[in-house]
Structure formats: structure tokens, C-alpha cells
Amino acid sequence: MAVFIETNIGDIVIDLYIKEAPKISSNFIKLCKMKYYHFCTFFNIQKDYIAVAGDPTNTGSGGTTIEHLLDPSKPATLPDELAPDTLKHNAKGLVATANPGPNLNNSQFYVTLVDQELTYLDNKHTIFGKIVEGLDVVDKINKAFCDKEGKPLKPIYIQHTYVLHDPFDDPSDLVVPDSPTNIPQELAFELELAKETEKKTDEELKKETEERQAKKRATVLWMVDDLPDVDVKPPENVLFVCKLNPVTQEEDLELIFSRFGPITSCNIVRDKQTGDSLQYAFIEYNSKEDCENAYFQMQNALIDGRRVHVDFSQSVVKQWVGFRKKQLEEITRKVVTEELEKTEKPKDNTKDDHKKSHSGDRNRRNRSRSRDRKRHKYKH
């Protein structure tokens, strides 16, 4: 009982253990028939360990069973079918369920990448097959250049699946569709990006990956207001000095390091409660050139009987403090403005009311005099 899988880096044939894992084997075969795995990538590759695939979302959060796919009211997971006495993780090319916990098997699976005993995986994941042809593809997967999350820079994905022999009866509502031909937009975009990396060396790819990861972390920090800007960088004119003698004072450091150029500030980091030196300091120069000169000259220098270590500062605390100070000033200004608006005295309308009162009196008196004149006229 075998399945032929065509990937973008080569073909593999998987023999299934239908006696040891009948339900999971059947589920895998029927999903292959339904073209469910087409364009699924190996989204998590852990070198010399395993490579995970079988999730149409290519994130590790998706996947289902054939029963749930045909009838959403049925379970989306299958129970484990462990065979601890006969099947163990002891060879390259074994295929097993990538379940997140006991009895939570779905469409996701992984392939072992080395000929070693991976005993940690035994009795936790159901082994339901083994790659009998195409182990060179497994080696290519293991050598793929990946980021820190295990995602390969050049996508490795399943193009077609062919069931060579199926001993299980098909569900009555299973209709085999035509093979999809249009690559999903997101995968097509990743493949286009991958073309740009093909001519680059491993060192260049590694550097780009690290920069991309750093940018991602910086973006998250900026979003939660822990960085003033995504592209903030450590200052180039600040030295980090560590392994100091606890007796060394700021005056001593400033005297020693000032021979390389004017120093703006020299601060030993101290314990907030005791004031004791934590044995490292930051020294800020007026210019980047003076800072670099001090770095090259003072590495492993002897200060108060201690060999100190000197490096360029990687701290952005100064920019962060300035950013927070600006934020606090804006918040304070806003609060003060609101308080002033609340406590502002209302306009004094007493005079207007007084004028209105007198005006009303005059009008009443005028009307009274007019009536008196009319009466006087009629009497005469």
C-alpha cells in the first residue's frame, strides 16, 4: 500500500503501515485522493530532526480528517494508533502524525531526517509509513536553509499526490476532484522572492535572515511602545565596559578613557539599593572616531588590577528614556489642560441680569405713565 508524492525538489514513495495504523493510513490515503495536500509546504524544518507538512494553511494551526472534510459534524481528529513494540523512531524517512497531543491526529505529518534513534518521539506520535524511494529528497529537505522558526527561505511543497494502491473502501460521499493547477497567491509570492535568493551564498542568506528577524522583533517592540521607532539603532559613540573592579569609580574611568577624546558622560551602573558597582559602565564620547579608537586601544586593558572587556554599546536605553520623557511631557500637558478647563471660572452674568432687571422696571414705569396720561386726557 503506497502513495507517490511529487514535490518541487523531487519525488518520494511512501509505504504505509496499514496493519499497525489502519485508520490513520486510510485517512492519509483518502486525503491524497482528494488532492488535499496539493501545495502544502514543509513549513517547519528542524535540521537533523524532523520536517513537518500536511497543513493547507502552512502555519501549523490547520489540518483536518477526511471524515470532517466530507461532513463537518464529524470529528476533525483521530485517536492514536501506537505500536511501541514494532515501530520506533530509529531511521531516516519515517512518516508519523504531527499531533499536538494525545489522540489529536489530523492531516499534519512529519518526516524524520536522520538515521538516529529519536526516542523522545516514541509512544507519542503514530508512525504510519516510511519513505522507500526518494531519500535523497529527504536529504535536500534537511539541508534547506531556514529561518529561526524553521521555515525554509525557498518553499518546499507538494505538487501532486498519487495513490498507487488503496485497500480501503471510499466513503459514499467522496468525490475525487481534478488536480488543482493554480498555485495559491501567497505561495506564488514566496516562490518569487525565493528566486532572488538562489544566487546568494549561505552567509548572505544567514545575514539577511538575522536582519529580517531583528526587524520583526523591533516592529513588535515599537507596536507595544517599547521602542521609539522601528529603525532605532544603538549609538555609535558609546562604549560598554565590563568586568570592572568594584572599587573603580567614574572619575578613574573618565581619567583613563579621556585620553582618546572628549567624554560627554561616564556612568558606572550601580545597585539601586546599596549603590554598589555592578562592575560595568557606559562611556559616551563626543565623536564616533574617538569611541572607535578607545575600543581598539582599551580591549583587555588592566584597570585597578582587572582585565576589562570593551565593546560598542548595544543599548538603546538613552533613546528609549528620551522617548518616554517626551511621552510623559505630552501626557502631563494634556492632563493640565483638561484640569484648567474644568476649573475655569464661569462667566459672571450678574451685571447682565442687573441690567435686564432695571430695563424691565423702566419699561413697566413707562407703561404706567402712559396709562395715567390717557386717563387724564379723557377726564378733561
SERO-874767 format. One record per atom (N, C-alpha, C): y, z, x; residue in one letter. Coordinates in steps of 0.1 Angstrom, whole numbers, plus 5000, padded with zeros to 4 digits. Example, Ala and Ser with C-alpha at 12.3 -4.5 7.8 and 13.67 -1.06 7.14 Angstrom:
BEGIN
494350785132A
495550785123A
496750785132A
497850715128S
498950715137S
500050795129S
This chain:
BEGIN
498850005009M
500050005000M
501250005009M
502049895009A
503149885019A
504349825012A
505449855019V
506749795015V
507449735027V
507949615025F
508649535036F
510149555033F
510849605043I
512249625042I
513049545053I
513949465048E
514749385057E
516149455059E
516449485071T
517749545074T
518649445082T
519849475084N
520749385091N
520549385106N
519649475111I
519249475125I
517849445128I
517049415117G
515649385119G
514849425107G
513549395108D
512649415096D
511649535100D
511249605089I
510249715091I
509249705080I
508049755082V
507049765072V
506549905071V
506549965059I
506250105057I
504850115050I
503950175056D
502650215048D
502850345041D
502450345028L
502750465020L
501450555019L
501650685019Y
500550775017Y
500450805002Y
499750714995I
499750724981I
498750844976I
497850874985K
496850984981K
497551124983K
498251134994E
498951264997E
500151284989E
500951174985A
502151194978A
502251084968A
501451084957P
501350974947P
502650954939P
503251064934K
504451054926K
505651004934K
505851054946I
506951014954I
506750874959I
505550834963S
505250704967S
505550604956S
505050634943S
505350554932S
506850534929S
507550644930N
508950644928N
509650554938N
509250554951F
509850474961F
509550324958F
508250294954I
507950154952I
508650094940I
508750174929K
509550124917K
510950104920K
511550194928L
513050174932L
513150054941L
512250024949C
512249904957C
512149784948C
511349784938K
511249674928K
512549654921K
513249764918M
514449754910M
515649714919M
515449684932K
516449654941K
517549764943K
517049884941Y
517950004941Y
518450024955Y
517649994965Y
518050024979Y
518849914986Y
519149804979H
519949694985H
521349744988H
521749725001F
523049765006F
523249915008F
522049985007C
522150135011C
522150135026C
523050215032T
523250225046T
522450345052T
522150345065F
521750465071F
523050545075F
523450625065F
524750685066F
524850815075F
523750865079N
523750985088N
522650965098N
523050935110I
522050915121I
522251035131I
521251115133Q
521251215143Q
520351175155Q
520951145166K
520251095177K
519051185181K
517851115184D
516651185188D
516151285177D
516551255165Y
516051345154Y
515751265142Y
516651235133I
516351165121I
517551075117I
517250975108A
518250885102A
518050885087A
519150915080V
519050925065V
519550805058V
518850765047A
519350645039A
518850675025A
519050575016G
518550575002G
519550624992G
520750644996D
521850684986D
522750564984D
522850514972P
523750394969P
525250424972P
525550554971T
526950584974T
527250594989T
526150604997N
526250605012N
527050735016N
526950835009T
527650965012T
526751085014T
525451075008G
524551185008G
524651264996G
525551234987S
525751304974S
525151234962S
524551114964G
523951044953G
522451024954G
521950944945G
520550914945G
519850974932G
518750914928T
518050954916T
516650904917T
515950924906T
514550884905T
514450764896T
513350694896I
513150574887I
513150614873I
512550724869E
512550774856E
513950794850E
514750864858H
516150894854H
516950764853H
516650674862L
517350544862L
517050464849L
515850474845L
515450404832L
515850474820L
515750614821D
516050694809D
516850824814D
518150824812P
519050934818P
518651074812P
517851074802S
517451204796S
516351274805S
515651194813K
514551244822K
515151294835K
514351384842P
514751444854P
515251344865P
516251384872A
516751304884A
516051344897A
515151444896T
514451484908T
512951494906T
512251494917L
510751504917L
510351634924L
509151694921P
508651804928P
508051764942P
508051864951D
507451834964D
505951804963D
505551724973E
504051694974E
503751714989E
503651834993L
503451875007L
502051865011L
501751815022A
500351815027A
500351875041A
500552005042P
500652065056P
499452055065P
498252035059D
497052025068D
496951885074D
497451785067T
497251645072T
498451575077T
499651605071L
500851535075L
501851625081L
502251595094K
503251675101K
504251585107K
505451645110H
506451565117H
506151565132H
505351465136N
504951465150N
504951335156N
505651235150A
505651095156A
506951025151A
507250925158K
508450835155K
508050745143K
509050725134G
508750625123G
508250685111G
508150825110L
507650885097L
508750875087L
508350855074V
509350845064V
509150965054V
510151035051A
510051155043A
511251175034A
511051255024T
512151275014T
513251365020T
514551315018A
515651395023A
516251485012A
515351575008N
515751664997N
516651785002N
517651824994P
518551934998P
517852074996P
516752074990G
516052204987G
514652174981G
513852284978P
512552264973P
512552194959P
511652094958N
511552024945N
512751954940N
513551904950L
514751834946L
514751694953L
513651624952N
513451494958N
513951384948N
514751294954N
515151174946N
514951044955N
515950964955S
515750834962S
516050844977S
516650954981Q
517050954995Q
515850985004Q
515850925016F
514750945025F
515250945040F
514450985049Y
514850975063Y
513650925071Y
514050875083V
513050825093V
513150905105V
512050955111T
512051025123T
512250925135T
513050965145L
513550875155L
512850895169L
512050995170V
511451025183V
509951065182V
509251045192D
507751085193D
507751225198D
508151315189Q
508151465193Q
507751535180Q
507351665182E
507051745171E
508351815165E
508651775153L
509851835147L
509351935136L
508752045141T
508152145133T
509052205123T
510352205126Y
511352265117Y
511252195103Y
510952065103L
510851995090L
509552005082L
508552055089D
507252065082D
507352165071D
506552135060N
506452215048N
507752225040N
508752145044K
510052145037K
510352015030K
509851905037H
510151765032H
508751695031H
508651615020T
507451545018T
507351415026T
506351405035I
506151285042I
505351195033I
505851075030F
505150985021F
504950845027F
505250825040G
504950695046G
505250695061G
504850585067K
505050565082K
505350425085K
506350395094I
506650265098I
505550215107I
504850105103V
503850055112V
504249925119V
505249865114E
505849745121E
507349765121E
507949735133G
509449745134G
509949875140G
509149935149L
509550055156L
510750025165L
510849895169D
512049855177D
513349875169D
513249855156V
514349875148V
514750025147V
513750105147V
513950255148V
514650285161V
514250225172D
514950255185D
516450205184D
516650095178K
518050045176K
518850145168K
518250195157I
518950295149I
519350425158I
518350465166N
518550585174N
519650565184N
519850445189K
520850415199K
522250375193K
522350375180A
523650335174A
524650435178A
525850385180F
527050465183F
527650525170F
527650655169C
528050725157C
529250815160C
529950855149D
530950955150D
530351095149D
531151195148K
530651335148K
529951365135K
530151285125E
529451315112E
528151235112E
527851155122G
526551085123G
526650945116G
527850905113K
528050775106K
528250665117K
527350565117P
527450465128P
528750375126P
529350345137L
530550265137L
530350125131L
529150075135K
528749945129K
527649975118K
527949955105P
526949985095P
525549925097P
524550005095I
523149965095I
522649985080I
522349865074Y
522049875060Y
520849795056Y
520249825044I
519149755039I
519649625031I
519049515035Q
519449385028Q
518549355017Q
517249375019H
516249335008H
515049435010H
514349454998T
513149524998T
512049444991T
510849434996Y
509749364990Y
508549454990Y
507949464978V
506749544976V
505549454979V
504849484989L
503649404993L
502449424984L
502349554980H
501249584971H
501549714963H
501349714950D
501749824942D
500549864933D
499949974936P
498750024929P
499050094916P
500350124913F
500750194902F
501250104891F
500950154878D
501450074867D
502950094865D
503649984861D
505049984859D
505350054845D
506450124845P
506950184832P
507150064822P
506950094809S
507149984799S
508549924799S
509550004802D
510949964801D
511449914815D
510549894825L
511049844838L
511149694838L
512349644840V
512649504841V
513149474856V
512349394863V
512749364877V
513949274877V
515149314882P
516349224883P
516249134894P
517249034894D
517348944905D
518049024917D
517748984929S
518349044941S
519849024941S
520549144943P
522049124943P
522449054956P
523448974955T
523848894966T
525248934972T
526048994963N
527449024967N
527449164974N
527949164986I
528049294994I
529149374987I
528849504985P
529949594979P
531149584988P
532249594982Q
533549584988Q
533749675000Q
533349804998E
533549905008E
532749875021E
531449835018L
530549795029L
531049675036L
531549575029A
532149455035A
533349485044A
534149585039F
535349625047F
534849685060F
533849775060E
533349845072E
532749735081E
532049635076L
531449535085L
532549455092L
533649435084E
534749355090E
535349435102E
535549565100L
536049655110L
535149655122L
533849655119A
532849665130A
532849545139A
533249435134K
533349315143K
534349335154K
535449415152E
536449435162E
535849525173E
534749605170T
534249695180T
533149635189T
532649525185E
531549465192E
531849435207E
533049405210K
533349365223K
533849485232K
533849605226K
534349715233K
533249795239K
533549865250T
532549945257T
532250075250T
531150145254D
530850275247D
531950375250D
532550365262E
533650465265E
534850435256E
535250315254E
536350275245E
536050325231E
534850295226L
534450335213L
534450495211L
534050565221K
534050705221K
535450765220K
536350705228K
537750745228K
538350725214K
538150605209E
538650565195E
538150665185E
536850695186T
536250785176T
536850925176T
537050975189E
537651105190E
539051105185E
539750995188E
541150995183E
541150985167E
540250915162R
540150905147R
539851045141R
538951115147Q
538551245142Q
539751345143Q
540451335155A
541651425156A
542751395146A
542851265144K
543851225134K
543551275120K
542251265117K
541751315104K
542051465102K
541651545113R
541951685112R
543351715111R
544251645119A
545651665118A
546251635104A
545651535098T
546151495084T
545851615074T
544651675076V
544251785067V
545251905069V
545451935082L
546352045085L
547752015080L
548251895081W
549551855076W
549551875060W
548551835054M
548451845039M
548551985034M
547952085042V
548052225038V
549152295045V
550152225050D
551352275056D
551052365069D
550052325076D
549752395088D
550252315100D
550752195098L
551452115108L
552652055103L
553752055111P
555051995106P
554951845104P
553951785111D
553851635110D
552451595114D
551951495109V
550651445112V
550551405127V
551551345132D
551551295146D
552151395156D
552251525153V
552851615162V
551951625174V
552551635186K
551851645199K
552351765207K
551451825215P
551951935223P
553051895233P
553951985236P
555051945245P
554551915259P
555151815266E
554751775279E
555351855290E
556251945287N
556952015297N
556552165297N
555452195292V
554952335291V
553652355298V
553552455307L
552252485314L
551552605307L
550252595307F
549452705303F
548852765315F
549052895318V
548552965330V
547653075325V
546353085330C
545453185325C
544753255337C
543953355335K
543253435345K
544253515353K
545353555347L
546353635354L
545853775356L
546453835367N
546253975369N
546954055358N
546454155352P
547154235341P
548454295346P
548654315359V
549854375364V
550954275366V
550654145365T
551654035367T
552654035356T
553954035359Q
555054035349Q
555753895348Q
556553875338E
557253755336E
558153725348E
558753825354E
559653805365E
558953745377E
557753795379D
556953745390D
556553595388D
556153565376L
555753425374L
556953335375L
558053375369E
559253295370E
559753265384E
559653375392L
560053355406L
559153255413L
557853265411I
556853175418I
556953035413I
557053015400F
557052875394F
558452805394F
559452885396S
560852825396S
561052735408S
560252745418R
560452665430R
560152515427R
559552485416F
559252345412F
560352285403F
561252365398G
562352315390G
562852425380G
563952405374P
564552505364P
563552535353P
563452665350I
562552705339I
563352755327I
562952705316T
563652735303T
563152875298T
561852895298S
561253015293S
559953045300S
559653175302C
558353215308C
557853335300C
556753325293N
556253425284N
554853455286N
554553585290I
553153625290I
552753675276I
551653635272V
551153675258V
550553815259V
551053895250R
550654035251R
550054085238R
549254195239D
548754265227D
549854315218D
549854295206K
550954335197K
551054485196K
549954555197Q
550054705195Q
550254775208Q
549554735219T
549654805231T
550654745241T
550954615239G
551954555248G
551254515261G
549954535263D
549254495275D
549154345276D
549154295288S
548954145290S
547554105286S
547553985280L
546253925276L
545853825287L
546553825298Q
546253755310Q
546453605309Q
547253555300Y
547653415301Y
549153405296Y
549753295300A
551153275298A
551553125296A
552753105290F
553252975288F
554652965296F
554752855304I
555952845312I
556552705308I
557752705304E
558452585299E
559452545309E
559352415314Y
560352355323Y
561352275316Y
562452245323N
563452155317N
562952015316N
562151975326S
561651835326S
560151825327S
559651715323K
558251685323K
557751665338K
558651605347E
558251585361E
558051715368E
558951815366D
558751945372D
557452015367D
557151995355C
555952055349C
554751995356C
554651865358E
553551795364E
553451845378E
554551855385N
554551895399N
553952035401N
554352125392A
553852265392A
552352265389A
551852175380Y
550452165376Y
549652135389Y
550052035396F
549251985408F
549252085419F
550452155421Q
550552245432Q
549952385430Q
549952435417M
549552575415M
548152595410M
547352485409Q
545952505404Q
545252585414Q
544552695409N
543852785418N
544652865428N
545952875425A
546852945434A
546553095433A
546853175443L
546553315443L
547853395439L
547753465428I
548853545423I
548353685420I
548953785428D
548553925426D
547053935428D
546453865437G
545053885440G
544153805431G
544653725422R
543853655412R
544053505414R
542953425413R
543053275413R
543353235399R
544453175397V
544853145383V
544452995380V
544252975368H
543952835363H
545152785355H
545552665359V
546752605353V
546352475346V
546952455334D
546752335326D
547952305318D
547952185312F
549052145303F
548852215290F
549852265284S
549752335271S
549252235260S
548252285252Q
547752205241Q
548252275228Q
549152375229S
549652445217S
550852375211S
550852375198V
552052315190V
552752435183V
552452555188V
553052675181V
554552665180V
555152615191K
556652605191K
557152525180K
556552405178Q
556952315167Q
556652375154Q
555452445153W
555052505141W
556052615137W
556452695146V
557352805143V
558752745139V
559152645146G
560452575141G
560252525127G
559152465124F
558852405111F
558852515100F
558252635103R
558152745094R
559552805092R
560352815103K
561652865102K
562552785093K
562452655094K
563152565086K
562752575071K
561452595069Q
560952615056Q
561452745049Q
561452855057L
561952975053L
563452975049L
564152905058E
565652885055E
565852815042E
565052705039E
565252635027E
564852725015E
563752795016I
563352885005I
564452995003I
564953055014T
565953155012T
567253105006T
567652985010R
568852925004R
568652894989R
567452854986K
567152824972K
567152954963K
566553064969V
566553194962V
567953244960V
568753244971V
570153294970V
570953214959V
570753084959T
571453004949T
571153044935T
569853064933E
569353104920E
569853234916E
569853334925E
570453464922E
571853464919E
572653384926L
574053374924L
574353314910L
573553214906E
573653154893E
573453254882E
572453344885K
572053444874K
573153554873K
573753594884T
574653704884T
576153654883T
576353524881E
577753474880E
578353534867E
579653584867K
580253644855K
580553534845K
580253574832P
580553474821P
582053454820P
582553344815K
583953314813K
584553414803K
585753464806D
586453564798D
587153494786D
586653504774N
587253434763N
588153524754N
588453644760T
589253744752T
590653694749T
591253624759K
592653574757K
592553464746K
591553374747D
591453274737D
591353334723D
590453434722D
590253494709D
591553564704D
592353624714H
593553684710H
594553584705H
594653464712K
595553364707K
595153314693K
593853294691K
593353244678K
593753354668K
593653474671S
593953584661S
595353574657S
596353564667H
597753564664H
598153434657H
597453324661S
597753194654S
597353204639S
596253274636G
595853294622G
596853384615G
597353484621D
598353574615D
599553494611D
600053414621R
601253334618R
601053234607R
599953174606N
599653084595N
599653154582N
599053274581R
599053354569R
600453394565R
601253434575R
602653474571R
603453354566R
603253244572N
603953124568N
603653084554N
602353094551R
601853054537R
602453154527R
602553284531S
603053384522S
604553364519S
605353324529R
606753304528R
606953174519R
606153074521S
606352954513S
606152984498S
605153074495R
604953114481R
606153194475R
606753274483D
607853364479D
609053274476D
609353164484R
610453074482R
610252994469R
609052954466K
608752884454K
608952974442K
608553094442R
608753184431R
610253204429R
611053224440H
612453254439H
613153134432H
612753014436K
613352894430K
613052874415K
611852914411Y
611552894397Y
612253004388Y
612553124394K
613253224387K
614753184384K
615253114393H
616653074391H
616752934385H
